[in-house]
Amino acid sequence: MKDGYYLSVYVNPVGLQRVLNVTYRHDANVSLWLKRGDRVTLVAHWEIERISGQKQHRTPFLDLDHLRGFLDERLADHDLTLADMTEIWGTPDVDTTDDYHLGDEHPELAYHALSHLYSALLLDTEKYFSGTTLGFAVDRGPEFVIERVVKDKWFVGCVVRDGEITVFPVQSPAPLYGAAKDRFRMREGTLMALATATKAHGQCDRDAILDEFVFDDITSLTTPATALERIVGQVGSTLVSDPQFTAEESLVSAVMKEVQAISVRIMERNVETAIERHDIDPTRTRLALAGGYALNCPTNSHLMDKYAFSELLAPPCVGDDGQSIGMALAAFLKKCGGRHFSFRFPTAYLGSGDTSLDRVLEQHASFVADVTDYDDATAIADLRNGPVVWFNGRSEIGPRALGNRSLLADPTTYTSKELLNQHKQREWWRPVAPVVLEEHIDTWFENARPSPYMLETFTIRGAHRTKIPAVAHLDYSARVQTLTAEQNPALHRLLRAFHDATGVPMLCNTSLNDKGEPIIEKVAEAVNFCLRKRIEVAYLNGRRVRFTNFGAYPETEPLPRDHTRFTSVPREAEQRIRAALNPHGLPDVYLYRYLHDNLMVDDIDITTPEGAQAVREAVDAQFAADPGLRAYSENRMRERGQKFASLGATYAF
């Protein structure tokens, strides 16, 4: 395998998909790699939502020139262009080779799930090639940009012994969570938070649900949706509400308690089956987790505690926002012939930096009271006075703030939690996570381990529960990030100073973003946030900035990001795309079914008369078999078009 730079690109196909708002992938991302000899380095990772402002970015690029231009803009940060790449992987529109993926090696398993798996397994190649690791990639379902046929393919588990991997199909609880997301119209994280926020509870027959419904059909939403309705019905008939919450919130919370319990049992079944079949001693085995369900911190910690695994391996971007990393690591392993190559995940701070502080402050001079150097004592006083914005260096990757794009606050007062939720326009009951000095984690939390990426939940020890009310859930658990000086020197210094002053080795740490907005990436966005929210103090790249004159600030919404290129399709460009890719004039609803149902699997080329006619016949047959399908498809097209067009005003997606 040649030395040089490699680019892994996880985005949607261009062209008709953009014109018709048809998407197969979300959380689009790009990663840049450098290979020198047997050493591989992850140079940068870009989550496109941070650039576009589109939460869980999924809008396709307009055409190949548009996509290539966007990638060149990112590479310019490193004085590179696409021409400097040795190979490009991940999206057929820009791939320079097709020998990197794993479909031929494991035809019964979803490549999407395999990519998730390798993002965790190969965090440290020394561990991959020595000892034993049990891994699981559990997500709601795959996309089919690379592999066109996903029906009957499975989620993935594996055992790795000294670099020799055995893979096998597993079940995933994520489709059940996905059904709850659809049913209650709340994100999975919100559902998890609400489950632990109330005392509401009900009963359902968990064993019967597990016996009757098997959550492994990744091509269908029917089974998990039916299972969820069964849970809702049983819980609703036995519901004991929490008087502090609405009836609907109590029901959702009680249902999600049952969904979580059933989900844990599915994962236990996966683990116990693997332990028995592969003769695994968990105490001498690492647990590797990836896929969207790996964001479920209570499950992660439960599995670690119950089976006493030696270590948890999971990247900060365990969801689809880490797909370009998993695809690349699997590609390096494959193209190196399965032989040893050297890689260690470097840090979570792999996003973009911003050195525009002086210019931005000059532009906002009338709102800046003063700018001074960082000082420990002043910083502690600021935290005691209220939340502060903390913006430093390159942004962290993944969906959770890890200390470079954060809102920080004093955990010793419940007021901090109230203020943080007000600033972020969140429900009052939403929990706030602590960032903790790693050397003190065991003193403050039960059964605690290093948790650098906020992927585990630990219970606060009894003697300390009243000391940190801002970060305690109802059951006294907390979603913890541990920190060392090596991981983040600047934030570690602040934590150490706060500990010296208060005896508490942690701070509240929540992501720096407004409701519906991706985590802030640029200094100007952070300043806009401070002025809109009337946050007096921000620490921006090591400088203390104090703001004033808030009433004169004219903006009321987050600073627009580079979303205009994703919110509209110029008429001339649309006509050009249609003429080139749909020359025989298939109606939009037929094109939608062609793209949505992936009729491309059959190698139908709609630029030929025969191909266009084949699509007409196939879709006509669908409409005849299901009389409501045409209206459903037209409504979906209209809804998605309205959602795309409103992005600039609402930041919703």
Secondary structure, DSSP 8 states (H G I E B T S, - for coil): ---EEEEEEE----THHHHHT--S--S-EEEEEEEETTEEEEEEEEEHHHHH--TT-----SSHHHHHHHHHHHHGGGT--GGGEEEEES-TTT-S-S-S--TTT-TTB-HHHHHHHHHHHTSBHHHHTSSEEEEEE--S----SS-S--TT-BEEEEEEETTEEEEEEE--SHHHHHHHHHHHT--HHHHHHHHHH---B----HHHHHHH--TT-TT-SHHHHHHHHHHHHHHHHT-B--TTS-HHHHHHHHHHHHHHHHHHHHHHHHHHHHHHHHT--GGGEEEEEESGGGG-HHHHHHHHHHHT-SEEE--S--SGGGHHHHHHHHHHHHHTTT---B-B---S--S-----HHHHHHHTGGGEEEEEE--HHHHHHHHHHS-EEEE-SS---SSS--SSEEEEE-TTSHHHHHHHHHHTT--TT---EEEEEGGGHHHHEET----TTS-EEEEE-GGGGGG-GGG--TTSEEEEEEE-TTT-HHHHHHHHHHHHHHS--EEEEEES--TT-----SHHHHHHHHHHHT--EEEETTEEEEE--GGG----S----S-HHHH---HHHHHHHHHHH-TT---HHHHHHHHHTTGGGGT--TTSHHHHHHHHHHHHHHHHH-TTHHHHHHHHHHHHHHHHHTHHHH---
